[in-house]
Amino acid sequence: MCGINAILDLESKDRVNYHMDTLTGMNDRIHHRGPDGNNRLMVNESLFLGHLRLSIIDLSARGNQPMKKGDYTVTYNGEIYNYLEIRKELEVLGCEFISESDTEVLIEAYRIWGTDAFRKFNGMWALILHNAAKNQIIVARDRFGKKPLYYTKHQGSIYFSSEIKAFADIIDFELNRKIAFEYLQSGWQDQSEETFIQEVFQFPKGSFSKLCIGTENELSFHKYYRISDIRECKVTDLSFHEAKLKIRDLVFDSVQLRLRSDVDVAFALSGGIDSSIITAVAAKINRDETGAKEGKLKTFSSVFVGDEMGAFNEKKYIDAVLKEIPELSPAFVYPDVNDFINGLDQLLYMQDEPFVSAGMFAQQSVFELIHKNGVKVSLDGQGVDEAIGGYSSYNSIYLYELRKNRNSQFISELIGFAFHYPDLFYAWVKDKMKRNTSRPSIIGAGFGTSQEAHIPFNQPKTFEDHCIFQLDRLFLPALLHHQDRNSMAYGVESRSPFLDYRIVEFLISMPTSYKIKGGVRKYLLREAFKDLLPNEIYRRYSKLGFPAPLNLWMQKNHDFFRNMLSEALDSGIAGPPVLSEFDLQKETGYNDYLKFIRIIFLDKWIKVYNVKF
């Protein structure tokens, strides 16, 4: 995994020195992504490629980028986990290799199969490749957009980068008010190709683009993978037992692929069922292959201490996993409100855009700890909730669907929901019964109305639609954004075995009754790995991830957060009612704190990046 930059000049041939200097600045802006190499290459008078290397596979100079082989030159960020299998296939076809890197496999795969190679890759990537024979440039991004790629156009050139901050010396940053309003109003982020900066866009996930210098100068996007088409892969003839065996095989194979590395691999262990499964599977693979039983696999976790942190302290669940798997060697970080406040500006800078909650701070703390321990690769449990219905919102969607279809399971599922998730059930009933009362808007008047800013969505109507919606638009894109910036800020490659496209497609294809049973979410996953999990994890129904107790921090530091809201009011981000509305949170236990923290985050981010508003 690395950082990439590129400049494509569509008009002039006499700005070589200017573009090389600009590329140097872009590389410097994202140097944290690649501490093991900082390289630039003028491919021709129109194309300039930059690369920051984080050495994971083939640590020798033969793995350096930009990599040139024959007619092809590439700068690439990510990992092709099945590169060894693809390499064998290519060798049968007569390809020869001079390195052990997956980058060379990528080049040869494209040479043989063209854009069909992207469908063969199992991994995460963003790439810019040049074909000298055709003077053609190919830009592509992985299926789910795990690896970022942004672009902007300025003075006849297209600029590409792994991070938005690389454009800070090229264009003036002006706030995209539509995106900012959606964020303030709903907490939405990364739901479209637009970003918080005007004229800066995300390259679409699951897509590629071809440009021919001089003839085809406009970016046009071609989809090789659509998340919305996953429903066409439905499997209807598997029994529950067969489904358990299948998902188990897929997860083991996915973890095995993602353990491939020429450097140490560790595990981000939150105490939830997802990261516990990944850690347990990796431990079993390691045990079966080496016979090792103690202290061989490193885990890293975030823990909040204090009597009042009970709902946020996952230590007892982490300890249960450590007790069950003796070969784990744990390390912990203990973030607090002072760390959060002192590091907020830096966190906002590294994230490129405002984020939704302080959970990003806890996650960042874990990656910092991983880095301090000299580890470059980390596996985690990201990406399964969206496909299997792991969030609390899925219970109500499932119940609605059962009731609508007059399914006889409605009552038993309702009782199961109430039994296993009593707090969520109470909140759900309370929400259904409460009167619709609107509060004054705390958003500044300069953002216009929701009708002007609304991003159109096809609202999901079924459980399956909701899963795909979460994968494609709602939760996963933002989570992947945060995960990438937090990990790469410390030169750590974060791998998510559950986001293997085979697992996602299989889970989407399964009947809803395999995913939720008796009110218990992720039922199929629990049963498939029951033998590897401690009972505390198998029977754990709450979900936190890497949480942060921001509402408690606000309660203890009300005046401090109020002062930050006052600054946002002065700058026009917040509207006049913001302070009185925040004071009312004292009476409600700060249960509506997120809308206030989004205002603080946006205001501070604008100042950090000197964004025109």
Buried (B, 14 or more C-beta within 10 A) or exposed (E): BBBBBBBBBBEBEEBBEBBBEBBBBBBEBBEBBBBBBBBBBBBBBBBBBBBBBBBBBBBEEBBBBBBBBEBBBBBBBBBBBBBBBBBEBBEEEEBEBEBBBBBBBBBBBBBBBEBEBBEBBBBBBBBBBBBBEEBBBBBBBBBBBBBBBBBBBEEEBBBBBBBBBBBBEBBEBBBBBBBBBBBBBBBBBBBBBBBBBBBBBBBBBBBBBBBEBEEEEEBEEEEBBBBBEBBEEEBEEBEBEEBBEBBBEBBBBBBBBBBBBBBBBBBBBBBBBBBBBBBBBBBBBBBEEEEEEEEBBBBBBBBBEEEEBEBBBBBEBBBBBBEBBEBBBBBBBEBBBEBBBEBBEEBBBBBBBBBBBBBBBBBBBBBBBBBEEEBBBBBBBBBBBBBBBBBBBBBBBBBBBBEEEEBEBBEBBBEBBBEBBEEBBEEBEEEEEEEEEEEEBBBBEBBEEEEEBEBEEEEBEBBBBBBBBBBBBBBBBBBBBBBBBBBBBBBBBBBBBBBBBBBBBBBBBBBBBBBBBEBBBBBBBBBBBEEBBBEBBBEBBBBBBBBBBBBBBBBEBBEEBBEBBBBBBEBBBBBEBBBEBBEEBEEEEBEBBBBBBBBBBBBBBBBBBEBEB
